Amino acid sequence: MAQDSVTVENSKFAKPASINWQRGGLKRKITSTFGGLILVLGLSVIGIVYYFTNNALQKQVELRATAIATNLADAAAGFVSRKGALELDALAAKYGRLDGVAYAFIQDPKGEILASSVQPFPLELKDAGGANSASRVTRLRGKEIYETRSAVLEGQLGTARVGLWAETVHDDMRSTLLPIVGLIIACLALSIGLSVMLASKTIRPILDLKAIADDISRGRLDTTVSIQSNDEIGELGRSLERMRASLRAAMIRLNRG
């Protein structure tokens, strides 16, 4: 009987060495797990949206540049055929003033400049490129340019070339993409905040049961376990209550004996 008493008494203060039950530890695990999943999903969504949106915007820029160059080539065809130099200069200047356009000029099939919106004409832009429609990336005055060319009368009269400032194109893309990315990030932050709240609400009954179990392990067997829940946590609470009642009855019998 004395040996049983020592065993029961020692069991009140025995704690598993391999389990470290710190308050909020499980909450951190749940929060970090769900927060990590939400973050990975959100970053994946941002990457996908950025990729497809950036490609769509790039195509729109190319279409706009092609449209400007084609319109310039069509408008210049009549002036080139009758050698209207003044009209060509006015036409090139008009297209050169369009928003985001760095330059617009027309060259004959041999590469000679017939009219240009930039004066004096930059030597780095002068070449005898083909008359077929094409796009390339070049530089003007140290800045990057997206250039598109279009044939004038199927190349028989020369080529119309239009350059767009790359910086302006990038600014337009950023102004479109940043609000979308910002909205996704805001949704991510809201989702992580909700996961923290849900984790706190979910973990609270478990922490209450842990506190009661600590009281029982220290011999405080008068604490009633009252967890009103129909799920597994409720079943755990009822099992803990039965264990407490059994231990209390056993201790009463032991003291009487």
C-alpha positions as CSV (number, residue, x, y, z in Angstrom):
1,M,0.0,0.0,0.0
2,A,2.9,2.3,0.8
3,Q,4.5,1.6,-2.5
4,D,1.2,2.4,-4.3
5,S,1.0,5.7,-2.4
6,V,4.4,6.7,-3.5
7,T,3.6,5.8,-7.1
8,V,0.4,7.9,-7.1
9,E,2.1,10.8,-5.4
10,N,5.0,10.8,-7.9
11,S,2.6,10.6,-10.8
12,K,1.1,14.0,-9.7
13,F,4.3,15.8,-10.6
14,A,5.6,13.6,-13.5
15,K,5.9,15.4,-16.8
16,P,6.8,13.9,-20.2
17,A,10.3,15.2,-21.1
18,S,9.7,14.8,-24.8
19,I,6.6,17.1,-25.1
20,N,6.9,20.8,-24.6
21,W,3.4,22.2,-24.2
22,Q,3.9,26.0,-24.4
23,R,0.8,28.2,-24.6
24,G,0.2,29.2,-28.1
25,G,2.6,26.7,-29.6
26,L,-0.2,24.8,-31.4
27,K,-1.6,28.2,-32.4
28,R,1.6,29.1,-34.0
29,K,1.8,25.8,-35.9
30,I,-1.8,26.2,-37.2
31,T,-1.3,29.8,-38.1
32,S,2.1,29.2,-39.8
33,T,0.7,26.2,-41.7
34,F,-2.4,28.0,-43.1
35,G,-0.5,31.3,-43.5
36,G,2.2,29.5,-45.5
37,L,-0.3,27.8,-47.7
38,I,-2.2,31.1,-48.3
39,L,1.1,32.9,-49.0
40,V,2.3,30.2,-51.5
41,L,-1.1,30.3,-53.2
42,G,-1.1,34.1,-53.3
43,L,2.4,34.3,-54.7
44,S,1.4,31.8,-57.4
45,V,-1.6,33.8,-58.3
46,I,0.5,37.0,-58.5
47,G,3.0,35.3,-60.7
48,I,0.3,33.9,-63.1
49,V,-1.6,37.2,-63.2
50,Y,1.6,39.2,-63.8
51,Y,2.8,36.8,-66.6
52,F,-0.5,36.8,-68.6
53,T,-1.3,40.4,-68.0
54,N,2.2,41.5,-68.9
55,N,2.0,39.4,-72.1
56,A,-1.4,40.9,-73.0
57,L,-0.1,44.5,-72.4
58,Q,3.0,43.8,-74.5
59,K,0.8,42.6,-77.4
60,Q,-1.3,45.7,-77.0
61,V,1.8,47.9,-77.3
62,E,2.9,46.0,-80.4
63,L,-0.5,46.3,-82.0
64,R,-0.5,50.1,-81.2
65,A,3.0,50.6,-82.7
66,T,2.1,48.5,-85.7
67,A,-1.1,50.5,-86.2
68,I,0.7,53.8,-86.0
69,A,3.4,52.7,-88.4
70,T,0.8,51.3,-90.9
71,N,-1.3,54.5,-90.7
72,L,1.9,56.6,-91.3
73,A,2.9,54.4,-94.3
74,D,-0.6,54.6,-95.8
75,A,-0.8,58.4,-95.3
76,A,2.7,58.9,-96.7
77,A,2.2,56.8,-99.9
78,G,0.6,59.6,-101.9
79,F,3.1,62.3,-100.7
80,V,6.1,60.1,-101.5
81,S,4.8,59.3,-105.0
82,R,4.4,63.0,-105.9
83,K,7.5,64.0,-103.9
84,G,5.7,66.3,-101.5
85,A,8.5,67.0,-99.1
86,L,6.6,69.6,-97.0
87,E,3.6,67.4,-96.6
88,L,5.9,64.5,-95.6
89,D,7.6,66.6,-93.0
90,A,4.3,67.7,-91.6
91,L,3.0,64.2,-91.5
92,A,6.1,62.8,-89.8
93,A,6.0,65.7,-87.2
94,K,2.3,64.9,-86.6
95,Y,2.9,61.3,-85.8
96,G,6.1,62.1,-83.8
97,R,3.9,64.2,-81.4
98,L,1.7,61.2,-80.5
99,D,1.8,60.1,-76.9
100,G,4.7,57.9,-76.1
101,V,6.2,58.2,-79.7
102,A,9.9,58.9,-79.7
103,Y,10.2,59.4,-83.4
104,A,8.5,58.8,-86.8
105,F,10.3,59.0,-90.1
106,I,10.0,57.8,-93.7
107,Q,12.9,56.5,-95.8
108,D,13.1,55.5,-99.5
109,P,14.0,51.9,-100.6
110,K,17.7,52.9,-100.6
111,G,17.5,54.0,-97.0
112,E,17.6,57.8,-97.6
113,I,15.5,59.8,-95.1
114,L,12.6,61.5,-96.9
115,A,11.0,63.0,-93.7
116,S,11.6,62.8,-90.0
117,S,10.0,64.1,-86.8
118,V,13.5,64.4,-85.2
119,Q,15.9,67.1,-86.3
120,P,18.8,66.7,-86.8
121,F,18.2,63.1,-87.7
122,P,20.1,60.7,-85.3
123,L,22.8,58.7,-87.2
124,E,22.2,55.7,-85.0
125,L,18.7,55.3,-86.6
126,K,19.8,55.4,-90.2
127,D,20.1,52.1,-91.9
128,A,19.0,50.5,-95.1
129,G,16.6,48.0,-93.4
130,G,14.2,46.1,-95.4
131,A,10.8,47.4,-96.3
132,N,8.8,44.5,-94.8
133,S,7.0,45.1,-91.4
134,A,9.3,44.3,-88.5
135,S,10.0,45.2,-84.9
136,R,13.2,45.7,-83.0
137,V,14.6,47.2,-79.8
138,T,17.1,50.0,-80.3
139,R,18.4,53.0,-78.4
140,L,18.1,56.7,-78.9
141,R,20.1,59.2,-76.8
142,G,20.9,56.5,-74.3
143,K,17.2,55.4,-73.9
144,E,15.6,52.2,-75.0
145,I,13.2,52.3,-78.0
146,Y,10.7,49.8,-79.3
147,E,10.7,50.4,-83.1
148,T,8.2,49.2,-85.6
149,R,8.4,49.6,-89.4
150,S,5.8,49.3,-92.1
151,A,6.3,49.2,-95.9
152,V,5.0,52.1,-98.0
153,L,3.1,50.7,-101.0
154,E,4.5,47.2,-100.3
155,G,8.0,48.5,-100.1
156,Q,8.1,50.1,-103.6
157,L,8.2,53.6,-102.2
158,G,10.2,52.9,-99.0
159,T,9.5,52.3,-95.3
160,A,7.7,54.2,-92.5
161,R,9.4,53.7,-89.1
162,V,8.0,54.6,-85.7
163,G,9.7,54.3,-82.3
164,L,8.0,54.2,-78.9
165,W,9.8,55.1,-75.7
166,A,10.4,51.9,-73.7
167,E,10.1,53.9,-70.4
168,T,6.7,55.1,-71.3
169,V,5.6,51.6,-72.2
170,H,6.9,50.2,-68.9
171,D,5.2,53.0,-67.0
172,D,1.9,52.2,-68.6
173,M,2.3,48.5,-67.8
174,R,3.2,49.2,-64.2
175,S,0.2,51.5,-63.8
176,T,-2.0,48.7,-64.9
177,L,-0.3,45.8,-63.1
178,L,0.4,47.5,-59.7
179,P,-3.3,48.0,-58.7
180,I,-4.0,44.3,-59.5
181,V,-1.0,43.1,-57.6
182,G,-1.8,45.4,-54.7
183,L,-5.4,44.1,-54.6
184,I,-4.1,40.5,-54.5
185,I,-1.6,41.4,-51.7
186,A,-4.5,43.0,-49.7
187,C,-6.5,39.9,-50.1
188,L,-3.5,37.8,-48.9
189,A,-3.1,40.0,-45.8
190,L,-6.8,39.7,-45.0
191,S,-6.7,35.9,-45.5
192,I,-3.7,35.6,-43.2
193,G,-5.4,37.8,-40.6
194,L,-8.6,35.6,-40.7
195,S,-6.4,32.5,-40.4
196,V,-4.9,33.9,-37.2
197,M,-8.4,34.6,-35.8
198,L,-9.7,31.2,-36.7
199,A,-6.6,29.5,-35.2
200,S,-7.2,31.5,-32.0
201,K,-10.8,30.4,-31.8
202,T,-10.0,26.8,-32.6
203,I,-7.2,26.4,-30.2
204,R,-8.9,28.1,-27.2
205,P,-10.9,24.9,-26.0
206,I,-7.7,22.8,-26.4
207,L,-5.8,25.3,-24.2
208,D,-8.6,25.2,-21.6
209,L,-8.4,21.4,-21.5
210,K,-4.6,21.6,-21.1
211,A,-5.0,23.9,-18.2
212,I,-7.5,21.5,-16.5
213,A,-5.2,18.5,-17.2
214,D,-2.3,20.5,-15.5
215,D,-4.6,21.0,-12.5
216,I,-5.5,17.3,-12.4
217,S,-1.8,16.3,-12.7
218,R,-1.0,18.5,-9.6
219,G,-3.8,16.8,-7.5
220,R,-6.5,19.5,-7.9
221,L,-9.3,17.0,-8.6
222,D,-12.1,19.4,-7.7
223,T,-11.9,21.3,-11.0
224,T,-14.9,20.2,-13.2
225,V,-14.3,19.8,-16.9
226,S,-17.1,21.7,-18.8
227,I,-16.5,21.8,-22.5
228,Q,-19.8,22.3,-24.4
229,S,-19.0,20.9,-27.8
230,N,-20.2,18.0,-29.9
231,D,-17.0,17.4,-31.8
232,E,-13.8,15.6,-30.9
233,I,-12.8,18.3,-28.5
234,G,-16.0,17.8,-26.6
235,E,-15.4,14.1,-26.5
236,L,-11.9,14.8,-25.2
237,G,-13.3,17.0,-22.5
238,R,-15.8,14.4,-21.4
239,S,-13.1,11.7,-21.3
240,L,-11.0,14.0,-19.2
241,E,-13.9,14.6,-16.9
242,R,-14.4,10.9,-16.4
243,M,-10.7,10.5,-15.7
244,R,-10.9,13.3,-13.1
245,A,-13.9,11.8,-11.4
246,S,-12.3,8.3,-11.4
247,L,-9.1,9.7,-9.9
248,R,-11.0,11.7,-7.3
249,A,-13.0,8.6,-6.3
250,A,-9.8,6.5,-6.1
251,M,-8.0,9.2,-4.0
252,I,-11.0,9.3,-1.6
253,R,-11.0,5.5,-1.2
254,L,-7.2,5.6,-0.7
255,N,-7.4,8.2,2.0
256,R,-10.2,6.2,3.8
257,G,-8.1,3.0,3.6
